[in-house]
Amino acid sequence: MKNEKASAVDRGGFGSKLGFVLAAAGSAVGLGNIWRFPYLAAKYGGGIFLLVYIILAVTFGFSMLITEIALGRKTGKSVIGAYKDIDKRFAPLGWIAAMVPALILPYYCVIGGWVLKYMMMFITGESSEAANAVYSSSGGDLSFFEHYIGLVGQPTFYFIIYVLLGAVVVMLGVEKGIEKVSKFLMPMLLVLIIGIGIYTLTLDGATEGLKYYILPNFKGFTFTTFMKTVAGAVGQLFYSMSIAMGIMVTYGSYMRKEDSLEGSVRQIEVFDTLVAFLAGLIIVPAVFVFSGGDAAALNKGPGLMFITLPKVFDSMPAGTIIGIAFFILVALAALTSSISLMETVVSVVMEKFNMSRMKSCLIVIVITLLLGMLSVLGYSAWSGVTIFDMQFLDFFDFLTNTIMMPIVAFLTCLLIGYIAKVKYIEDEVEASGHKFRSKVLYKVMIMVICPIFMIMILITPFVTNL
């Protein structure tokens, strides 16, 4: 039996527990797992970061996920309606949470368009150009990637294609669209990442990269380094598990009452952590081999994905095939995340304006295309226009991930821990007839530990700058 919806519009629901778990895991598994996790693992001592991350995933990540999913399932509403339902004074928090995916979706689809371009280049035999092409400019030589994002036409084309791919799935609805696609894409993603990982480990010299990745490095490790590692791991959990974006509240509102909430969350975090670990297993040893053991080659973000890795694949035996498989993998991971971002915004539009799914999707598509063009043009025609010395894409990323999401998570902890009380969530977890086995852990995390972590995330950028 699906939740009763407060709105006259039928928002739909997941038809099975597996469908919910795979859809939520698909949302969690995205670019953050594939290009950010390996960089952070390499930066913060390999095995030390992995250990800290896993501990935080089963404590902090678990607590935040179960809070948001339970909140959505209990109310059966979008993120705005859900927060208002608990306490009308917290209605603005719902709006802030809803703005997060609305701001992330456009620039995320721009990056997704870059992935599509590279995937097509590898498929059409242009991988050497992606890896080695150099373009002259007044500011010095540019890599293919730096040259490409400075264009307008092709980045715009692939951006639009990426938005429409996600929109088609969302238009089909929760059960017929998101659930069916997730059941197909997520197993495919897992097979690809395991296959590429096994191949990478057969390369000469990969063993040293594997040791660097999984063995703790305590050299120069201090209390300050430990705190930075914890802050980095907590920050990564936001990216990895779709926390404080309204996504899990939305997906929770589609979850069946009879399904085990605690069991589902454990499965989501295992799947997400496994994919992040396997991504590192692909990237760290491969880059380590290519760079001759230079850890600096594991640079953060776009530089790793679009500059370093194409060079790595170009130097590998069967590198073109591995490159094709890798960029298909990344495209799938990014697509499942962009679908969840769009669904969250569409859910809000449907509920607030009592509008059909199709009309809501069309409105969200238009807004996404308009906002996304700021990020496209921010690297090309409008490259001279910045906000606080940041390009549009970087600014939207900073605003959402460094400010808005920690604030949403912090206030959610206060709302559940001290106003609605943790029993609000505990009752919903046990509503399906399953005992809440982690009740004590949950109470401590949501009332004490999680708020402290949120304060750490909020002040870290300022302390770092100082």
Secondary structure, 3 states (H helix, E strand, C coil): CCCCCCCCCCCCCCCCHHHHHHHHHHHHCCHHHHHHHHHHHHHCCEHHHHHHHHHHHHHHHHHHHHHHHHHHHHHCCCHHHHHHHHCHHHHHHHHHHHHHHHHHHHHHHHHHHHHHHHHHHHHCCCHHHHHHCEECCCCCCEEHHHHHHCCCHHHHHHHHHHHHHHHHHHHCCHHHHHHHHHHHHHHHHHHHHHHHHHHHHCCCCHHHHHHHHHCECCCCCCHHHHHHHHHHHHHHHHHHHCCCCCHHHHHHHCCCCCCCHHHHHHHHHHHHHHHHHHHHHHHHHHHHHHHCCCHHHCCCCHHHHHHHHHHHHHHCCCHHHHHHHHHHHHHHHHHHHHHHHHHHHHHHHHHHHCCCHHHHHHHHHHHHHHHHHHHHHHCCCCCCCCECCECHHHHHHHHHHHHHHHHHHHHHHHHHHHHCCCHHHHHHHHHHCCCCCCHHHHHHHHHHHHHHHHHHHHHHHHHHHC
